[in-house]
């Protein structure tokens, strides 16, 4: 796992330039929602508005709260549409996402559909954030590294942290997500974390061997992963 550290001011542009390069190439690209990449997405959108670049990649959604969709403020898809997708000239079929508003067996069908898509169009790049409990997407602690797309039961930490995305207190129980195995099958992974509140989990990640109790440690088994941190996260005296 390659470690890259930059200033908090450089972070959005460095990440944004990597996204722009990926979007211009053929293949599937999976981009996570969340606070960490938000400014990078806005940078990408601004660059595209100034000087449109070719969009050759197919965009694949990483995860979503069960029961929510792109019209629901607080959903992953709502955030991605607001920060990035609506600013790009995407063709029909160029964006592939879970329909998390389905229920019962239909949710399992969504997982099968996404697994089938990735079997036919393998991921070239995954951008994923490191959650405060070490989750990747909505792969919570304890998930098997062999997991494919699945419905996950959300941890208390994830439910608590997620409230900031919603305009009011919201009940969340489950998510639908690409699995660890889907993520690790990508040609390249960029994992990101920024802000002082991520110091503890990044220290745990760097010090812990691969363990299903800490999903982010699965990245150590991948041959081409970059961990991009800002200088608010990484302080040598605290990490090493």
C-alpha positions, 0 to 999 in steps of 0.5 A: 500500500503506497502512502501519499501525504499532502496539505489539506489545500492540495488534497482536493486538486490531487484527488480531483486530477486523478479522478479526471484522468480516470474518467477519460479512460475506458472501463468502470470507475467507482466513486464513493460519496462522503465528506472526504472527496466532496471538494475533489468532486467540486473541483472535477465539476468546475474543471469540466465546466471550464474545459469539457474533457471526454467522459469514456468511463462507466460510473458505478455506485459504491453503496446506498442506504436501504430505503433511500434513492437519488431524490432523497437528501442525505442519500449517497446518490443525492450527494454524488448527483449534487456534487458531481454527476449533474455537472457532467454530460453523462450518456444514458447507461453511463451511470450504474447504481443500486436501487436501494428503494427495493425491498426483500428479494428485490434487494438481493436481485440488485446485488446480483445485478451489480455483481454481474455488471462487474463481472462483465465490466471489471473496475479499473479504479475504486475511490473509497473513504476510510470510515471512522470504524474502518469500514469501506463503503458499507462493509462493516467490521466483521464482513468477510474479505470474500464478500461480493455486493450485499445488504449490510447491517449498519453499525452504531458508529455508521448510523451516528456519523451518517446523521450529518448528511440528513436534514433531520434525524433519520432512522437507518438500519441497513445499507447495500454495498459493493463487497470487499472482493468487488473492491479488491478486484479493481485494477487500482484503489485510491483510499482517502482520509482527511481531517484530525478526526481520522487520525485514530482510525488511520493509526489502527489501519497502519498498525493492524495486519489484515483482519476482518474486524477492520475492513480497511486492512483488506487494502493491504492485500491489494497490489495497487492501492494508494492511501491518500491523506492530508496533513491533518490526519498524518503526523509522524509523531502520532502514527509511527 
